Amino acid sequence: DTRPAWDNKLQYLMAALGFAVGLGNIWRFPYLCKKNGGGAFLIPYVIMLFVEGYPLYYLELAVGQKIRKGTIGVWTHIHPMLGGVGIASNVISLLIGLYYNMILGWALFYFFNSFQANLPWATCPRINATHAIPECELSSPTNYFWYRDTLDISHTIEDGEQNWRMVVVLFVAWVIVFLGMNKGIKSSGKVMYFATLFPYIVLIAFFIRGMTLDGAIDGVKYMFSPDVSRLKDADVWREAATQIFFSLGLGYGSIIAYSSYNQPKNNCRKDAIFVASANCLTSIFACVTVFSILGFKAKTRAMDCFESPYSLVKTSTERLLRMVNCSIESELNTNVEGPGLAFIAFTEAIIKFPAAPFWSILFFFMLLNIGMSSEFGILQTVVTSVLDSGVKISKTLLTAIMCSGMFVVGLLFSQRSGSYFLDIFDSYSATLALVTIALFEVLAVSYIYKISRFEKDLKEMVGVTPGYYWTISWRFTCPLALVIILGASLAGLFRKPLTYSGWNPATATKDKLLFPWGVVLIIFLVLASVACIPVYAILYHYGV
């Protein structure tokens, strides 16, 4: 067997864990936890980990290791008409890799700007050294640096003007990706040692620092105060299920690609349980760390709000309103999800730290490492699929062509309106497609490849036949759960008018605006990957 292989088991585990632990663990999981009942959200999250997380992760590891091909090769091997499942995974990886690297570009911009004695988002810039810029004064220094200095954001999505600073950092991000991947898994695997372990060191440092801050306990209590009534809402369960997909990277094809470089006798069952469990625990640990620091930020702002200008508060009613509006809970309720959590809320907390630039450098370097290890895994799906197809091309040339092409297409996100497009891609490019891909995967293994044959393969690789939990999951509970999730996601897709939040520089607030051609873009993003499955099957059937 001339197929490349990992140098050792630890290198593979670092790569797999680095891919699974991504930016979603740092900012998406804490937001979902807060939104969906605090500590109560952990109940559907853990249940979905057992219903779909462990079974699907083990299945993808096993088929990749047994068949020793990329995602297209694996599903074509199981049945020639299923090649479209692998192609769909590749399309998903390209779509996500496009916008993911723009987020890394933003992290690079903040990282470079952290090497200053006074962080640039700590104070408002001034006009003629006399008074602050109105847009900054109406919002906050961290908001201004994010929306104006970084994104130079437009009010509407129709503005196609490029933000050249973002073009530069996007280019640098793609150069880093190229350098990390150009030698194949040998080079990316070695990079993973640092890229995977360093974020844990930084998270632990932030946890220790965060828990010593005034207000940290308030933040953690707020985070995990369970609202059990939220468990009656079907959307809570749907979001727990989709978070498992995003967090573990199910359906991308990266798990299959990575495991295809394993030794045939590797115990992939232990790997699946270890990586999926470590990923879940990392999400919870990151959640505690994030909200300990946000609790400190909330208490600091609440005290500032309450004390200034107190002399203007005259009546008891005004004092009561002040107490309500300036509470820690009120401040925590204003926290935002996704990039806003890292680039606005977290940066505002960091400027209150002693030696703030040091902590800022650590934080954004951690984001870069987490993001890069996930990006390597996402794009490895495409590289492995192309090389397995028999195309005569070197890994270096293939990686260079891929990175160059994706940089050009990714200029969509470096526009002044680019963050609006990124939000649309992040919300709609993967959810439906990943669930659909996973459904085809588990049905293909259970009913086309046959569970009995799959059990023999696992006995050969792992040494033991899978128990009832695994076989019942693959044959019944997992497909049923995926069908329900798919139906719920489709039902909620167009339930509300498609809008986006446009930043208004005059008021320094967000306006809810209708997305003029959003439905067309969403349909394209979904069909770009999912349509590959039936189209490939039809073409194969007719011998095209």
Phi, psi and omega in degrees: 000116182266005181296137176301156181219160175294150179295323180200173183295322181297321179298318178295315181297322178295320179293316181295317180291322178297323178291317184290318182276102184238193182297332179299330177293330185275320186239333182280316182297314177301320179296314181296322179297314180295319184289326191248041172100015177061232181299335179296334180295336180295335181295303178294330181296313181291321178299315180292332175298319180282325183287317185233330185295298180300311182299315183289322179296316178297318180299313182293320176300316186292315182292324178294316182290322182289311187275337174058048175220169174288183189296324178292315180297322181297309185284333173291324177296319180292317171199131184304333181281352183266009179302333180295334177296316178294320178296320178299320177297321179294319178297317177301315180299320179293318181296316181288320178300329179301306186275335180299322181288337175291323176298320177294327175297318176299317179297321176299317181299315178292323179299312180296323181283353179280346182276057178219147180299321177244116182298135187294344179261015181274330181223159178282137172294152186244150177268120181054031178058023182246304183227154184290153175299130185307317181301322179287320182295325180285336181249262177192161179301321181290321175297315182297316181296323180289306187283327185257307184287324182272295185279334190045052195291144175271165181283329183235164183283346183286345182286114184259014182289138181281145171259103192292334174295323179287330175299317182295312182291329176295319178297315179299320179298319179289327175297317179297318178298317179299313181296328180282340186245351193294342178258011180083202186292338179298314181282315182294327178296319179292322177299327184296331178307310181283314186297333180270317186281324183301315178303326178294321178298316181292319178300318178296318178298316179293325178297312180297316180294317184296319184288348177268357183273150177292123181102352182300315182296323178299319180295316181292319177299316179299320183296315189255011174292110188284133172247087187298335180298335180292342181290347177283344183276123181297330180297329178298316180291322178296317181289328175295319180293315181292329177295325176300317180298310182296318187291314181276343181079034180288137176089347180289331187096349183291323179297317178296315181298313181296316184288340179292345178263006178280163172290144185301333183263012180296140180279086185286342177294313177298321179299316182297314181294319181295308185294315181296320180291316180298322179295316179297314180295325177297319178301315182293317180296316177297324179299313179298316181297312181300313185281342171294320180285322177292330174295320175298315179298317182296318181292321178297314181290325179296319179293318178297318181296318185288326188271339187227129350267101186296333183296340182277347181275116188248317185265163179294327178296317179296323179294321179296315177299321178299318181295322180289311185288336183255024179276160177297320179299319179297319179293319180293328179293340182274355181297148185249167182263173171059219182306326180299328179295319182278316190268350178240295186295313184290321179294327178293325177290321184297324182294345177274348181286148163295144183057048184304318180302322179299313181291327177293317178300314179300314184297311184284333173291324175297314179301319179298317180293316178299314182294318182294318180296324176290320180297320176302315181295319180299314184280340177298332176304312183291314182300312181297318181297317181293315182294325178288340182287349180094004178295130182278090180208143179285157180297321182296314180294318179299314180296321180295316179297316181297311182295321179295314180296320181288330174297316181296312180294325182291352175298345173303326185269350178268001174291166176297334177262009188298325182294332176293316177296321181298319178299320179295314179299316183296324184278328192236346187285339189238325193307300181296320183294316181296319179295319179296315179299314181298323179297315177297322181298309185290325177291322180296315181290318185286322191240348176254307175289330179083132181299321181300319179290321179294322178298320178296319178299316181293322177298321179293320184278312189267332180102349178224150176283138180299144181281183183298325180304315183290312185292319177295322178298312183293324185275325189233294191295319181293310176301320180297315179298321181293321178296317179296315179298317180297315179296317180294322180292318178295320181295324182272356186296313184244027181291329180238154176301141182283116181231167172219160183261104180274131181284123180260108183293336182290323181252352183057039177226172179260133176257135177280116184240147176286136177277111190300316182233034183295322182299319180297316180295318180296316178300319178297315182298321180287312185287336181304326179260309186297323182296339180298330184293304179289325182297314179298317181297319180294315180297320179294318181301321181267008174071024180281000000 
